[in-house]
Amino acid sequence: MLRILGRASSINVRKVLWTCAELDIPFEREDWGSGFKPTSAPEFLTLNPNAMVPVIQDGDFTLWESNTIIRYLATRHEAWALYPTAAKPRARVDQWIDWQASDLNRSWSYAFMSLVRQSPAHQDPDALAAGCAEWGRYMQILERQLIATGAYVAGTVFTLADIPVGLSVNRWFQTPLEHPHLPAVKDYYARLNERAGYRLHGSNGLP
């Protein structure tokens, strides 16, 4: 039985939970992180020295970093429709997974902390305006990609890349800011909502 350590509301834990749903992987999850058992505990640090969720244990194999975990699970369960074996289509999936983790993820940090988490350290109006504009710029990149593919982020079919990107799209729509008109992103969001795995784990960890 796969063991997942991390609170269900974490966007990175939800990547793993959604992947498990797509692949019908049974798992046991333990609450670790904000509001639950602290990731600074020695027993957690022996599993992940970065003190961050998620962590998985697959038998005697322990792994951290959410995007690495979902790639591992897809490979372990030979989910080639989600994560192709051929070099070029796999690279396209990896490209958008990495884009979410680096460029897109960084772009929404300030706005999310200010508007959703209500962090006192993130209430500078100029920084917030700049953060919202930067987030919107990256969402426009996604808009153009979805117009080009006509369906999903890496092509015409749902792939592993749509899990991290889709969760970021959820965060975009759930954050109370002015959203530019992005019809392809809106249609993409509707397609994701048709998937059982997204309905279970896509909406900020809520049922």
C-alpha positions as CSV (number, residue, x, y, z in Angstrom):
1,M,0.0,0.0,0.0
2,L,1.4,3.4,-1.0
3,R,1.9,5.7,1.9
4,I,1.4,9.5,1.3
5,L,2.5,12.0,3.9
6,G,1.0,15.4,3.7
7,R,-2.2,17.4,4.3
8,A,-4.9,17.1,1.6
9,S,-5.2,20.9,1.1
10,S,-1.6,21.2,-0.1
11,I,-1.4,21.9,-3.8
12,N,1.6,19.6,-4.1
13,V,0.0,16.8,-2.1
14,R,-3.0,17.1,-4.4
15,K,-0.8,16.4,-7.4
16,V,0.0,13.0,-6.0
17,L,-3.6,12.3,-4.9
18,W,-5.0,13.2,-8.3
19,T,-2.4,11.0,-10.0
20,C,-3.3,8.1,-7.8
21,A,-7.0,8.7,-8.8
22,E,-6.1,8.6,-12.5
23,L,-4.1,5.4,-12.1
24,D,-6.4,3.7,-9.5
25,I,-3.5,3.4,-7.0
26,P,-4.7,2.6,-3.5
27,F,-3.0,4.6,-0.8
28,E,-3.0,5.6,2.8
29,R,-2.5,9.2,3.6
30,E,-1.2,10.8,6.8
31,D,-1.7,14.5,7.7
32,W,1.6,16.3,8.0
33,G,2.2,20.0,7.6
34,S,0.5,23.2,8.6
35,G,-2.1,22.5,11.2
36,F,-1.1,18.9,11.6
37,K,2.0,17.0,12.6
38,P,5.0,19.2,12.1
39,T,7.4,18.5,9.2
40,S,10.2,19.7,11.5
41,A,9.8,16.5,13.5
42,P,12.9,14.3,13.5
43,E,10.9,11.3,12.1
44,F,9.8,13.4,9.1
45,L,13.2,15.0,8.5
46,T,14.7,11.5,8.1
47,L,12.3,11.1,5.1
48,N,12.7,14.6,3.7
49,P,15.5,16.8,4.9
50,N,13.7,19.8,3.3
51,A,10.8,19.5,5.8
52,M,8.2,19.7,3.0
53,V,5.2,17.7,1.9
54,P,4.5,15.5,0.1
55,V,6.6,12.4,0.8
56,I,5.7,8.9,-0.4
57,Q,6.8,5.5,0.7
58,D,6.3,2.7,-1.7
59,G,7.5,-0.3,0.2
60,D,11.0,0.4,1.2
61,F,11.3,3.3,-1.3
62,T,11.0,6.8,-0.1
63,L,10.6,9.8,-2.4
64,W,10.0,13.5,-2.1
65,E,9.4,16.4,-4.6
66,S,5.8,16.3,-6.0
67,N,6.6,16.4,-9.7
68,T,9.2,13.7,-9.3
69,I,6.6,11.6,-7.4
70,I,4.0,11.9,-10.1
71,R,6.5,10.9,-12.8
72,Y,7.6,8.0,-10.7
73,L,4.1,6.8,-10.2
74,A,3.2,7.0,-13.8
75,T,6.4,5.1,-14.8
76,R,6.0,2.6,-12.0
77,H,2.4,1.8,-13.2
78,E,3.3,2.0,-16.9
79,A,0.8,4.8,-17.5
80,W,2.2,5.6,-20.9
81,A,-1.0,7.4,-22.1
82,L,-0.3,9.9,-19.3
83,Y,3.5,9.9,-19.6
84,P,4.7,8.7,-23.0
85,T,7.8,6.6,-23.4
86,A,8.9,8.2,-26.7
87,A,11.4,11.0,-26.2
88,K,9.7,13.9,-28.0
89,P,6.2,13.5,-26.5
90,R,7.6,12.8,-23.0
91,A,9.8,15.9,-23.3
92,R,6.7,18.0,-24.1
93,V,5.0,16.7,-21.0
94,D,8.1,17.3,-18.9
95,Q,8.4,20.8,-20.3
96,W,5.0,21.9,-19.0
97,I,5.4,20.1,-15.7
98,D,8.7,22.0,-15.2
99,W,7.1,25.3,-16.4
100,Q,4.4,25.0,-13.7
101,A,7.0,24.3,-11.0
102,S,9.3,27.2,-12.0
103,D,7.8,30.0,-14.0
104,L,4.1,29.7,-13.3
105,N,4.5,28.7,-9.6
106,R,6.7,31.7,-8.9
107,S,4.4,34.1,-10.7
108,W,1.4,33.6,-8.4
109,S,3.3,33.5,-5.1
110,Y,2.9,37.1,-3.9
111,A,-0.7,37.5,-5.0
112,F,-1.8,34.2,-3.5
113,M,-0.1,34.9,-0.2
114,S,-1.7,38.4,-0.1
115,L,-5.2,37.6,-1.3
116,V,-5.8,34.1,-0.1
117,R,-3.5,33.5,2.8
118,Q,-3.9,37.1,4.0
119,S,-0.2,37.2,4.9
120,P,0.7,40.5,6.7
121,A,4.1,40.4,5.0
122,H,2.4,40.4,1.5
123,Q,0.2,43.5,1.7
124,D,2.2,46.1,-0.3
125,P,-0.2,47.4,-2.9
126,D,2.5,48.0,-5.6
127,A,3.9,44.5,-5.1
128,L,0.5,43.0,-5.2
129,A,-0.4,44.8,-8.4
130,A,2.9,43.7,-9.9
131,G,2.3,40.1,-8.7
132,C,-1.2,40.0,-10.3
133,A,0.1,41.4,-13.5
134,E,2.9,38.8,-13.6
135,W,0.5,36.0,-12.9
136,G,-1.7,37.2,-15.6
137,R,1.2,37.2,-18.1
138,Y,1.9,33.6,-17.5
139,M,-1.7,32.7,-17.8
140,Q,-1.7,34.3,-21.2
141,I,1.1,32.0,-22.1
142,L,-1.0,29.1,-21.1
143,E,-4.0,30.6,-23.1
144,R,-1.9,30.7,-26.3
145,Q,-0.7,27.1,-25.7
146,L,-4.3,25.8,-25.2
147,I,-5.4,27.7,-28.3
148,A,-2.6,25.9,-30.2
149,T,-3.5,22.4,-28.9
150,G,-7.2,22.9,-28.8
151,A,-7.5,20.7,-25.7
152,Y,-4.8,20.1,-23.1
153,V,-1.5,21.6,-22.2
154,A,0.9,19.1,-23.9
155,G,-1.4,18.2,-26.8
156,T,-4.8,16.9,-27.8
157,V,-5.1,14.4,-24.9
158,F,-4.9,14.6,-21.1
159,T,-1.4,13.9,-19.8
160,L,0.5,14.0,-16.6
161,A,1.3,17.7,-17.3
162,D,-2.3,18.6,-16.9
163,I,-2.2,17.7,-13.2
164,P,0.2,20.3,-11.9
165,V,-0.9,22.9,-14.5
166,G,-4.6,22.1,-13.8
167,L,-4.1,22.7,-10.1
168,S,-2.5,26.0,-10.8
169,V,-5.5,26.9,-13.0
170,N,-7.7,26.1,-10.1
171,R,-5.7,28.4,-7.9
172,W,-6.0,31.1,-10.5
173,F,-9.8,31.0,-10.6
174,Q,-10.1,30.6,-6.8
175,T,-8.0,33.7,-6.0
176,P,-10.1,36.9,-5.7
177,L,-8.4,39.1,-8.3
178,E,-9.4,40.6,-11.6
179,H,-9.1,37.8,-14.2
180,P,-8.4,38.8,-17.8
181,H,-10.6,37.2,-20.4
182,L,-8.9,33.9,-21.3
183,P,-11.6,31.7,-23.0
184,A,-9.3,28.8,-23.8
185,V,-8.2,28.6,-20.1
186,K,-11.8,28.7,-19.0
187,D,-12.7,25.9,-21.4
188,Y,-9.7,23.9,-20.2
189,Y,-10.9,24.3,-16.6
190,A,-14.3,23.0,-17.6
191,R,-12.7,19.9,-19.2
192,L,-10.7,19.2,-16.1
193,N,-13.8,19.4,-14.0
194,E,-15.2,16.5,-16.0
195,R,-12.5,14.2,-14.6
196,A,-13.3,12.3,-11.4
197,G,-9.7,12.7,-10.1
198,Y,-10.0,16.5,-10.4
199,R,-13.4,16.6,-8.7
200,L,-11.9,14.7,-5.8
201,H,-8.6,16.6,-5.4
202,G,-8.6,19.6,-7.6
203,S,-10.5,22.3,-5.7
204,N,-8.1,23.5,-3.0
205,G,-8.3,20.1,-1.3
206,L,-12.0,20.5,-0.6
207,P,-14.7,17.9,-1.6
